[in-house]
Amino acid sequence: MTNLTAKDLDVLTHILTGEEMACKKARVYANTLTDPALAATMSEIASQHEQRFRALFAVLGGKE
């Protein structure tokens, strides 16, 4: 892991929170939409947010 400053950690934490919330919201939308194409699109968006979350979490040295 690289040496991160307190500010770096603060920014990463903020971004992680945003990615987590966006993923959760997209999953809710995917599960509630009645149009299959829109639901699939929201599911893909949720997956992209999850991938970004995992990548950022790895920067912090976290393991899932």
Phi and psi in degrees as a GROMACS rama.xvg file:
@    title "Ramachandran Plot"
@    xaxis  label "Phi"
@    yaxis  label "Psi"
@TYPE xy
-77.0051  160.365  THR-2
-76.0976  118.171  ASN-3
-107.844  139.238  LEU-4
-79.0822  169.765  THR-5
-60.7432  -38.2488  ALA-6
-65.6376  -42.4507  LYS-7
-57.799  -45.7956  ASP-8
-63.6104  -39.3753  LEU-9
-62.9662  -45.2336  ASP-10
-65.4506  -45.3072  VAL-11
-61.3325  -40.8945  LEU-12
-61.9465  -43.349  THR-13
-62.601  -44.7851  HIS-14
-66.4238  -41.773  ILE-15
-58.8061  -42.9404  LEU-16
-61.1843  -43.8025  THR-17
-63.1207  -43.5741  GLY-18
-65.069  -40.2598  GLU-19
-63.3116  -44.981  GLU-20
-66.5091  -41.5866  MET-21
-62.7952  -39.6134  ALA-22
-63.1823  -47.5301  CYS-23
-61.4372  -44.3775  LYS-24
-64.3527  -42.811  LYS-25
-63.5861  -37.6227  ALA-26
-65.5058  -40.6129  ARG-27
-62.0817  -46.2169  VAL-28
-61.4984  -42.9452  TYR-29
-60.5147  -34.9511  ALA-30
-82.4058  -16.3035  ASN-31
-107.144  -17.6651  THR-32
-69.5063  141.013  LEU-33
-93.4446  -19.6431  THR-34
-80.3303  116.136  ASP-35
-58.9378  -35.9246  PRO-36
-67.9344  -42.9766  ALA-37
-66.5142  -39.7428  LEU-38
-62.5523  -41.316  ALA-39
-65.3448  -39.8056  ALA-40
-63.3248  -43.7157  THR-41
-66.7009  -34.3927  MET-42
-64.8266  -41.0137  SER-43
-65.3393  -40.5641  GLU-44
-62.177  -42.8742  ILE-45
-60.2316  -41.8611  ALA-46
-63.4765  -38.9543  SER-47
-64.943  -41.0417  GLN-48
-63.9494  -40.1275  HIS-49
-64.0301  -40.5634  GLU-50
-62.9789  -42.653  GLN-51
-65.1422  -40.5  ARG-52
-59.0038  -47.7769  PHE-53
-62.7748  -39.1869  ARG-54
-65.4412  -43.5381  ALA-55
-67.5789  -39.582  LEU-56
-61.9803  -37.0422  PHE-57
-64.064  -32.5572  ALA-58
-60.6879  -34.673  VAL-59
-79.3885  -4.02848  LEU-60
85.7168  13.6021  GLY-61
-80.0376  153.809  GLY-62
-125.098  144.793  LYS-63
